[in-house]
Amino acid sequence: MSQISPTDSVPVGDAYDPHAIQSKWQGRWADADPFRAGDESDTRPRKYVLAMFPYPSGDLHMGHAENYLYSDIVARFWRHRGYNVLHPIGWDSFGLPAENAAIQRGADPVAWTYANIATQRESLKDYGVSFDWSRVIHTSDPEYYRWNQWLFQRLFERGLAYRKESAVNWCTHDQTVLANEQVVDGHCERCGNVVVKKKLTQWYLRITDYADRLLDDLNQLEGFWPQKVIQMQRNWIGRSVGADIHFEIEGRAERVTVFSTRPDTLYGATFMVVAPDSDLAAELAAGAPAEVQVRFQDYLTTVQQTTEIDRQSTDRPKTGVFLERYAINPVNGERLPIWAADYVLADYGHGAVMAVPAHDQRDLDFARAFDLPVRVVVDTTAPLTGSIPVIELDDEGVPIDPEPDAPTLADIDPARTGVALTGDGRMVNSGALDGLSKRNAIARVIEQLDGLGAGHASKTYRLRDWLISRQRYWGTPIPMVHRQDGEIVPVPEAELPVRLPQVEGLDLLPKGQSPLGAATEWVTTSDPATGEAARRDPDTMDTFVDSSWYFLRFLSPGDATQAFSPREADKWGPVDFYIGGVEHAILHLLYARFITKALYDMRLVDFTEPFSSLINQGMVILGGTKMSKSKGNLVLFQDELDAHGADALRVALAFAGPVEDDKDWDDVSTTGATKFLARALRIAHDVTSAPDVIWAEGDPALRRQTHRLWSDAPGLVEQTKFNVVVARLMELVNATRKTIDQGAGPADPAVREAAEAIAMVLDLFAPHTAEEMWETLGYDSFVGLVTWRQADPTLLVEESVTAVVQIDGKVRATLTVPARIDGAELERLARADDRVVRALGAREVVRAVVRPPKVVSFATK
Ligand code: ANZ
């Protein structure tokens, strides 16, 4: 089926049948397996190109079409550059959608998952992606998830996997725990329902131990990862630098520590605030008068129903309860009343703050609401520079105020204005700190606290430990055994994998506890040491564990003795090009970076960052908005593939715009792409010279254009300017067609040279058509494996032409200029020419007509 319109100038007839070409070459690739990565004996340099693996929730969509197109362009490119390329594919096949389908439709999650994988696999094959199909992995295979369990136990041994009770995010709909990262604006990232806090004992991975390295190593990625992603990672880790300050509490043996980024303001602290939902608040309240306890309990109940987002919002009226307890300021001995208020979060810093209302807006709002004192300790009106102002005197010798309107401290008193003074200035009301700037005061007060044993410099992170327990079925069972004495021990390695039980007979409906806990036979086991009855851990792992190391499994996918081969990791790792959607800019990448560093510390890999470079593609949208099933504006990948064939779809997408931009399907022209491909193939058919023809005898202009492509294409691909490469191919196809029809004709050696170049570069975008061209041109190798040619430098020298310069219709000068000169440059050269300057004299040019490269015409007054 041809998409060529009858008006097309090239009479291709039936010559371009994308579907026939597609199945022919897919058959040959399946037989010859040309894209399998080279083994041990392969001496070429290596490149590891990886696209984020798909989740098998249905058929592939246009986002996948883009993702796998780009990774394929990069993989094919490096093969053409003479590299041994690893370009694997697998499926991220555990997760909730399979389980929800099971609940809603009674589908078996196993059958559902693997049927979807089969469909997606067919689509990817149809799309002509040059994957190494010998390395496919599925994370839901016991052969894969046993290594998740191995990884978990290695982390457990090192104290990096642990259990703790804490208030966790609980999705009221999915009835499962969510990581902080999976909560978006107080709602479940997946189902959109409200997330509440619930106290549970759960498994965590100690990613916070790696916070500094995760942050600092981002510097290495600068220039290789999108700046936006690096920034998102930085913000997510959120390092704050300041001090921990210990306060004595009246009637309590232990001190309370607060974290502050502004220890310089310590003399301005007028009260202390603790998070109502912290253990500390409960304990302080318990020691308070009975009516305070009642008020506190009521308040706590309300707070527990408030989302974290609301608690942090600045425009909400402040609420809180005075606990009738007091803290002592370590530097001046002042008694500070202690309040419980929900703007202080239990799980940030130490869950308590020293409140400095004059210099912190939240504290000021609170102080004004509850009539607490406000004391300024930083005079933000005081100049920070040391320069001495010049004082001018008026006629009577009275100094003129240089800035009569400059505010004084009284003008900006926060207690009155309601605006906290957050800027820099000079310390006041602060004992020995008086007169210092903020930076010096911070250093000085930390010294002072150190001396008193009342504090020290410290850092806090926004990053929390990674909560990995899920109370769901379709995931990796946590390989731990709960003994009767409460101790929790690893399942012996020889007994791994702990396999999921058959879903049959299990009630998967979310009930707030894992359905595996109800699988009596499965959950009952014995203590590996004593043989006494014990229970398996009923939870499964967050699927981000699966994808945190999968790129290593691709290196030795069939290895039954280890998770991955450290030797192969040494050879191939880290991934050279990682390609995927920006929706994974934080979590997946952060977890993969963390696990890589942990594996590095175990000496199993010799690199500390998993992905050396990262490409985020834009989205494919429709009519300016995101495609979605519910809006009914879906363009289906398989439909497009069926209608236009893989090559036209690929070319149209690659041509639609820069990689990182969103592409509106309305602007994507598969028809244009089909015409272009037909024209390209037609050229191969028209060539009449033999492969051994002497190119040097060809038309120099066409040859120059071909060699400009050879010169520019590698750099353009490396900068991911794929759309520009397609445009250059289109130009070369047109120029070649012109030489065939209007120039020296199809026998011109330059036509063959151009046609071969087109086939070799077109392979990135339209591999089936490129192979067909290559075969038509008389070769029996796969074009996908051919090394690209080098540009001949002598052909890159710019061709020059003669341009004429006219003034008021008379030719005044001729110039020798490059044939590809642009209008502005041509006009500049013309105006600078001596003869032109002389001829113009004092006359003024009122109009310049510039037709590069040959004519400049000036009209004068
Ligand atoms: C006193 C102070 C004075 C503060 C001042 C700020 C300005 P970032 O930068 O986000 O790390 N804080 C500490 N723990 C908190 C918690 N659990 N919940 C809410 N707020 C908390 O913020 C650090 C600052 O946030 C800390 O510095 C503390 O207030 C507050 F003029 O201490 B500051």
Residues whose N, C-alpha, C, O or C-beta is under 5 A from the ligand:
A	BS01	ANZ	S240 F259 S260 T261 R262 T265 Y343 V344 L345 A346 Y348 G349 H350 G351 A352 V353 M354 V356 H359 D360
